[in-house]
């Protein structure tokens, strides 16, 4: 894929009050995402950005004024990367995520970062200065051929190597097994691979409500025709049987392997060296209800 069309833009604010149930503020140092994941929920952002290019083919680099009184965010949950990856390859040149971390250093903010990159290793020592910082890597396959079909991000091994380095350095790490492709993602194999190098394992099902639904179903018909009936049942007839069975299987697996299997994230209350907690986010409707008045929708800055 060709390099994305890049613009450098000025924004008034970089921290946005968030309706996400996992944070108080969200930050996205870029508009768009060069990883071009074929299943990306954030592609909805094109409705607001005015870009004519396909999702993944454009990137706006954000510049902002100094954050006034960063100490006022002491104790607040800040999530970096809700609708972009803060460690895209272009971050190596533009360093917008690095600039943000340097501004917030010492503020007392509770930091969470989501990525599919190992470029984040550049900022390990800086991230370690944030108390209880947590970094998550999205991994939904151990099959590099399938990964290449789905995104332009770092290889799975590079992601897992970075996760281990952060975990060994004492930073809380999360393996975000998302999105789980029915019949393709081997959840247990991924858990076995990562359970010694992360504190938390999040599980999220493939949600085909976006404009990419047709493209994903076409991919299944072409590359995995044996799964066509399963996908039509789940995504055209709204059948939940697959997720219910996987849920039950993983509960049994967790119990047999001494792992907690829950529906809420309490990992910050557990000792760092405790076995990882597995958190089930299969049912998006339940997530929205559990958020109360909060709406599980990503916001643009």
URZI-V678534 format. One record per residue. N is the residue number from 0. RES is the residue in one small letter. PHI is phi in radians with two decimals (none if undefined). PSI is psi in radians with two decimals (999 if undefined). OMEGA is omega in degrees with one decimal (* if undefined). Layout:
# URZI-V678534
n=[N N]
res=[RES RES]
phi=[PHI PHI]
psi=[PSI PSI]
omega=[OMEGA OMEGA]
This chain:
# URZI-V678534
n=[0 1 2 3 4 5 6 7 8 9 10 11 12 13 14 15 16 17 18 19 20 21 22 23 24 25 26 27 28 29 30 31 32 33 34 35 36 37 38 39 40 41 42 43 44 45 46 47 48 49 50 51 52 53 54 55 56 57 58 59 60 61 62 63 64 65 66 67 68 69 70 71 72 73 74 75 76 77 78 79 80 81 82 83 84 85 86 87 88 89 90 91 92 93 94 95 96 97 98 99 100 101 102 103 104 105 106 107 108 109 110 111 112 113 114 115 116 117 118 119 120 121 122 123 124 125 126 127 128 129 130 131 132 133 134 135 136 137 138 139 140 141 142 143 144 145 146 147 148 149 150 151 152 153 154 155 156 157 158 159 160 161 162 163 164 165 166 167 168 169 170 171 172 173 174 175 176 177 178 179 180 181 182 183 184 185 186 187 188 189 190 191 192 193 194 195 196 197 198 199 200 201 202 203 204 205 206 207 208 209 210 211 212 213 214 215 216 217 218 219 220 221 222 223 224 225 226 227 228 229 230 231 232 233 234 235 236 237 238 239 240 241 242 243 244 245 246 247 248 249 250 251 252 253 254 255 256 257 258 259 260 261 262 263 264 265 266 267 268 269 270 271 272 273 274 275 276 277 278 279 280 281 282 283 284 285 286 287 288 289 290 291 292 293 294 295 296 297 298 299 300]
res=[x x x x x x x x x x x x x x x x x x x x x x x x x x x x x x x x x x x x x x x x x x x x x x x x x x x x x x x x x x x x x x x x x x x x x x x x x x x x x x x x x x x x x x x x x x x x x x x x x x x x x x x x x x x x x x x x x x x x x x x x x x x x x x x x x x x x x x x x x x x x x x x x x x x x x x x x x x x x x x x x x x x x x x x x x x x x x x x x x x x x x x x x x x x x x x x x x x x x x x x x x x x x x x x x x x x x x x x x x x x x x x x x x x x x x x x x x x x x x x x x x x x x x x x x x x x x x x x x x x x x x x x x x x x x x x x x x x x x x x x x x x x x x x x x x x x x x x x x x x x x x]
phi=[none -1.17 -1.08 -1.21 -1.26 -1.94 -2.18 -1.84 -2.24 -1.80 -2.16 -1.28 -2.23 -1.92 -1.70 -2.07 -1.00 -1.94 -1.64 -1.16 -1.23 -1.67 -2.77 -1.60 -2.37 -2.03 -2.38 -2.33 -1.21 -2.37 -1.87 1.64 -2.71 -1.27 -1.18 0.94 -1.06 -1.20 -1.85 -1.21 -1.11 -1.24 -1.09 -1.07 -1.03 -1.05 -1.12 -1.96 -1.62 1.38 -1.38 -1.50 -1.21 -1.09 -1.00 1.71 -1.82 -2.43 -2.66 -1.75 -1.69 -1.58 -2.19 -2.43 -1.29 -0.96 -1.25 -1.28 0.87 -1.02 -1.13 -1.21 -1.63 -0.95 1.46 -1.42 -1.50 -2.06 -1.95 -1.78 1.98 -1.35 -2.33 -2.76 -1.68 -1.24 -2.12 -1.08 -0.95 -1.20 -1.09 -1.08 -1.53 -1.55 0.96 -1.29 -1.18 -1.03 -1.07 -1.08 -1.08 -1.13 -1.17 -1.58 -0.98 1.43 -1.36 1.54 -1.14 -1.64 -1.77 -2.25 -2.26 -2.07 -2.67 -2.15 -2.19 -1.79 -1.05 -1.02 -1.02 -0.97 -1.85 -0.96 -1.11 -1.20 -1.12 -1.10 -1.34 -1.58 -1.08 1.05 -1.07 -2.36 -2.15 -2.08 -2.05 -1.45 -2.48 -2.12 -2.86 -1.88 -1.64 -1.16 -1.14 -1.15 -0.99 -1.13 -1.18 -1.80 -2.70 -1.84 -1.41 -1.08 -1.07 -1.06 -1.11 -1.13 -1.11 -1.20 -1.10 -1.12 -1.01 -1.14 -1.10 -1.11 -1.10 -1.12 -1.48 1.61 -1.64 -1.15 -2.13 -2.21 -1.76 -1.68 -1.43 -2.78 -1.42 -1.35 -1.52 -0.94 1.36 -2.09 -1.27 -1.63 -1.07 -1.10 -1.11 -1.17 -1.05 -1.04 -1.23 -1.91 -1.12 -1.60 -2.40 -2.58 -1.71 -2.58 -2.21 -1.71 -2.06 -2.43 -1.37 -1.15 -1.98 -1.78 -1.80 -1.58 -1.19 -1.50 -0.96 -1.07 -1.15 -1.19 -1.14 -1.12 -1.08 -1.10 -1.08 -1.42 -1.66 -2.37 -1.04 -1.16 -1.77 -1.01 -1.09 -1.09 -1.20 -1.13 -1.11 -1.29 -1.80 -1.97 -1.88 1.03 -1.37 -1.84 -0.98 -1.07 -1.20 -1.14 -1.18 -1.10 -0.99 -1.12 -1.09 -1.28 -1.07 -1.12 -1.02 -1.08 -1.08 -1.25 -1.98 1.18 -1.92 -1.40 -2.19 -2.32 -2.04 -2.48 -1.59 -1.99 -1.11 -1.20 -1.55 -1.72 -1.01 -1.02 -1.59 -1.27 -1.01 -1.14 -1.61 -1.76 -2.00 -1.65 -2.06 -1.14 -1.83 -1.09 -1.10 -1.20 -1.11 -1.10 -1.16 -1.19 -1.40 1.14 -1.40 -1.32 -1.80 -1.44 -2.37 -1.31 -1.95 -1.61 -1.48]
psi=[2.45 2.75 2.56 2.70 2.14 2.31 2.57 2.19 2.73 2.37 2.64 -0.78 2.58 -0.43 2.24 2.26 2.27 2.53 -0.01 2.41 -0.18 -0.02 2.87 -0.59 2.52 2.62 2.32 1.80 -0.13 2.71 2.18 3.07 2.10 -0.16 -0.47 0.76 2.29 -0.34 0.24 2.09 -0.49 -0.09 -0.28 -0.35 -0.43 -0.41 -0.38 -0.24 -0.39 0.18 2.37 -0.39 2.69 2.73 2.29 -0.22 0.08 2.71 2.13 2.23 2.13 2.42 2.45 2.83 2.92 2.43 2.06 2.31 1.08 -0.37 -0.30 -0.20 0.17 2.17 -0.14 2.58 2.12 2.16 2.06 1.99 0.69 -0.56 0.34 2.94 2.11 -0.15 0.82 2.80 -0.56 -0.34 -0.49 -0.57 -0.84 -0.44 0.64 -0.65 -0.72 -0.77 -0.72 -0.82 -0.69 -0.65 -0.63 -0.13 2.28 0.02 -0.35 0.08 2.56 1.97 2.29 2.38 2.39 2.32 2.91 0.46 2.75 0.02 -0.43 -0.36 -0.51 -0.59 0.29 -0.89 -0.62 -0.77 -0.59 -0.33 -0.22 2.07 2.32 0.48 2.59 2.39 2.33 2.50 2.32 2.19 2.01 0.20 2.72 0.06 1.91 -0.51 -0.76 -0.71 -0.78 -0.55 -0.44 -0.50 2.91 0.32 -3.07 2.71 2.80 -0.75 -0.66 -0.69 -0.80 -0.63 -0.74 -0.72 -0.78 -0.71 -0.76 -0.78 -0.76 -0.43 -0.01 0.22 2.34 2.27 2.62 2.37 1.99 1.73 1.59 2.47 2.54 2.03 2.04 2.28 -0.08 -0.89 2.11 1.58 -0.79 -0.69 -0.68 -0.75 -0.77 -0.66 -0.57 -0.16 -0.32 0.05 0.39 2.76 -0.31 2.47 2.01 2.44 2.24 2.34 2.76 2.15 1.89 1.07 -0.14 -3.05 -0.23 0.00 -0.86 -0.70 -0.71 -0.75 -0.63 -0.69 -0.75 -0.78 -0.62 -0.83 -0.48 1.10 -0.46 -0.27 0.04 -0.80 -0.70 -0.79 -0.66 -0.66 -0.75 -0.79 -0.14 -0.55 0.02 0.63 2.38 0.00 -0.71 -0.83 -0.63 -0.72 -0.75 -0.71 -0.86 -0.73 -0.71 -0.55 -0.79 -0.79 -0.80 -0.79 -0.70 -0.33 0.24 0.53 2.49 2.40 1.91 3.09 0.18 2.63 1.81 0.40 -0.48 -0.30 -0.12 2.64 2.59 -0.64 0.17 2.73 2.63 2.63 2.35 2.16 2.21 2.05 0.70 -0.66 1.75 -0.57 -0.70 -0.58 -0.77 -0.71 -0.70 -0.33 -0.05 -2.13 -0.21 2.46 2.28 1.36 2.36 2.52 2.60 2.68 999]
omega=[-179.7 176.9 -178.8 172.1 -173.4 171.4 172.4 -173.4 174.8 177.5 -178.0 -178.6 175.7 175.8 -178.7 173.4 -169.1 171.2 176.9 -177.8 -176.0 -176.0 174.1 -179.3 172.9 -179.7 175.3 -175.8 -180.0 169.3 -173.5 -178.4 -175.8 177.4 174.9 178.1 -174.4 -177.4 -166.5 176.6 -175.5 177.9 176.2 -177.8 -179.1 178.5 -174.2 -171.4 -178.8 -179.8 176.4 -177.6 174.8 175.0 -177.0 -177.0 177.3 177.2 173.3 -179.3 -173.7 170.8 -176.1 173.9 179.4 177.8 -178.1 174.8 -179.0 179.8 179.8 178.1 178.9 178.4 179.5 177.9 -179.1 -178.1 179.7 175.8 -179.4 -179.9 171.1 172.1 -178.6 178.8 170.4 176.6 -178.6 177.2 179.3 179.1 -169.7 172.7 -179.5 176.4 176.5 179.4 179.0 -179.6 179.7 177.8 -174.4 179.9 179.4 -177.6 -176.4 179.1 176.8 -165.2 169.3 -179.0 177.0 -176.4 168.4 -170.6 170.1 174.4 179.1 176.8 176.8 -173.1 -176.8 -176.6 177.9 179.8 178.8 179.8 178.3 -178.5 177.5 176.2 177.7 -179.9 178.8 174.1 176.1 179.7 179.7 177.9 168.3 -179.1 -175.3 177.6 177.7 178.2 -179.4 176.1 -170.7 -177.1 177.6 -175.7 179.6 178.5 179.3 -178.6 177.4 177.3 -177.4 176.7 178.7 177.8 -179.0 -179.5 178.0 -178.8 178.7 179.2 177.0 177.2 178.4 -175.9 178.9 167.7 -178.8 -180.0 -170.7 -12.1 176.7 176.6 -179.8 176.9 -177.9 -179.5 177.3 -173.6 -177.3 179.9 178.3 179.0 178.8 -177.9 -170.0 -168.5 177.1 -176.0 175.1 179.6 -173.4 175.3 176.8 177.4 177.4 -179.1 173.0 -177.2 -175.0 176.3 -175.8 -178.3 -178.0 -176.9 -178.5 -179.1 179.8 179.8 175.3 178.2 179.5 -179.8 -177.3 -172.2 -178.4 -176.1 179.3 -180.0 -175.6 -179.7 178.9 -178.1 177.4 178.2 -177.8 -167.2 173.9 -177.8 176.7 178.4 -176.6 -173.3 -178.9 -177.3 178.5 178.3 178.6 176.7 -179.4 179.9 -177.9 174.1 178.4 178.8 -178.5 -179.5 -179.0 -176.4 175.9 179.8 174.7 -179.2 -168.6 177.1 173.5 -174.2 176.0 -172.0 -177.9 -179.8 -175.0 175.4 -176.0 -174.9 176.3 175.6 -178.0 174.8 175.1 -178.1 -176.5 174.8 -176.7 -167.3 -173.7 179.2 179.8 177.7 -179.0 179.9 -177.6 179.7 179.2 -178.4 179.2 178.1 179.5 177.1 177.6 -179.2 174.1 177.8 *]
